[in-house]
Amino acid sequence: MKERLQLSLVTHPNGYELTINGENFMYFNEAELLVGFNARIGSGKTEPMDKGNLLYMLFEMMLGQHYSQNVDNLQKSVSRLETEYRQRIEQLDAQLAYIKAAIATYEELKKDIKDTSALSKKMAEDYKKACQPYDEYNRRILTLESNMMKVESKFNHLTDQADAKLTIIESKLSNIEKKDSLLSATSDMLIKKIERKLK
């Protein structure tokens, strides 16, 4: 015949003390006492257990082997999910590290672009300053060209006037030469007449 368990229950001001075969267990309310009593008496186990293990033993005792297998499967699923969760976290950490590196690269590129933009602006200002003498020279050249065109126009006008006067002078010279020839011929003729009369 199976030996009976030695049981005793003592009420204390702060809870209940259950003794099973000389092992004492303390429970602080009736619900914990009921769970502890059923789990330990049903399973026959008296080693120390936390509340989770007590509830597990109670449900295993109440629902039988099928429940135990389901719990095992559930625990395996939880373990698998925990593994997948850790893997996902590692992947996320790797992606986060990649994103941080990309952000750092972006910040560096942004700084380079800012520096390049500032340099381009300075170069544009320096170019503008460098172009100022060129603009002044170009203005002076244009002024000189304009003055040269005016001088050339005046020279051409004076040349035209000189040509016209030269033409008039040449015409007068031609008239004078004709008159001189005519006078010379007339003079020769008169001299010859006088010479003939004197003879």
QUIWOKA-V202244 format. One record per residue. RES is the residue in one small letter. PHI is phi in degrees with one decimal (none if undefined). Layout:
[[RES	PHI] [RES	PHI]]
This chain:
[[m	none] [k	-67.3] [e	-70.5] [r	-77.1] [l	-73.3] [q	-91.2] [l	-118.6] [s	-152.6] [l	-131.8] [v	-121.6] [t	-90.0] [h	-116.6] [p	-61.2] [n	-107.1] [g	157.1] [y	-126.9] [e	-113.7] [l	-103.3] [t	-116.8] [i	-124.0] [n	49.0] [g	87.1] [e	-93.4] [n	-98.0] [f	-133.2] [m	-107.0] [y	-129.1] [f	-98.6] [n	-153.5] [e	-67.2] [a	-64.2] [e	-65.4] [l	-60.4] [l	-63.0] [v	-63.0] [g	-62.9] [f	-61.9] [n	-64.5] [a	-65.9] [r	-74.9] [i	-68.4] [g	-68.8] [s	-91.6] [g	76.1] [k	-99.9] [t	-118.9] [e	-71.1] [p	-59.6] [m	-140.6] [d	-82.4] [k	-61.0] [g	-62.2] [n	-66.2] [l	-61.3] [l	-64.2] [y	-59.9] [m	-63.1] [l	-63.2] [f	-67.1] [e	-62.3] [m	-68.1] [m	-75.5] [l	-101.1] [g	87.1] [q	-64.0] [h	-60.2] [y	-61.5] [s	-59.4] [q	-65.4] [n	-63.5] [v	-64.8] [d	-60.6] [n	-61.8] [l	-63.8] [q	-63.5] [k	-63.2] [s	-63.9] [v	-62.6] [s	-61.9] [r	-62.6] [l	-65.0] [e	-63.6] [t	-63.0] [e	-62.6] [y	-62.0] [r	-62.1] [q	-63.9] [r	-63.8] [i	-62.0] [e	-62.7] [q	-62.9] [l	-63.3] [d	-61.9] [a	-64.0] [q	-64.6] [l	-62.4] [a	-62.3] [y	-62.7] [i	-63.6] [k	-61.3] [a	-63.9] [a	-64.2] [i	-63.9] [a	-61.3] [t	-62.7] [y	-61.1] [e	-61.6] [e	-65.4] [l	-63.5] [k	-61.5] [k	-64.6] [d	-61.0] [i	-64.0] [k	-62.5] [d	-63.0] [t	-63.7] [s	-63.7] [a	-63.4] [l	-63.8] [s	-62.8] [k	-63.0] [k	-64.1] [m	-63.1] [a	-64.4] [e	-65.3] [d	-62.7] [y	-63.0] [k	-62.5] [k	-64.2] [a	-65.9] [c	-78.0] [q	-59.6] [p	-61.4] [y	-60.5] [d	-61.2] [e	-65.9] [y	-62.3] [n	-62.7] [r	-64.0] [r	-63.4] [i	-61.4] [l	-62.2] [t	-64.2] [l	-61.6] [e	-61.6] [s	-62.8] [n	-64.3] [m	-62.6] [m	-64.8] [k	-64.9] [v	-62.0] [e	-62.7] [s	-63.6] [k	-64.1] [f	-60.5] [n	-61.4] [h	-63.8] [l	-64.6] [t	-61.8] [d	-60.9] [q	-64.0] [a	-63.0] [d	-60.8] [a	-63.4] [k	-65.4] [l	-60.7] [t	-62.4] [i	-63.4] [i	-62.2] [e	-60.9] [s	-65.2] [k	-65.4] [l	-60.2] [s	-62.6] [n	-65.6] [i	-63.9] [e	-61.6] [k	-64.2] [k	-64.4] [d	-61.4] [s	-62.9] [l	-65.0] [l	-64.9] [s	-62.9] [a	-64.9] [t	-65.9] [s	-63.0] [d	-60.2] [m	-65.1] [l	-66.5] [i	-60.7] [k	-65.6] [k	-62.9] [i	-66.1] [e	-62.1] [r	-68.8] [k	-72.2] [l	-72.4] [k	-78.2]]
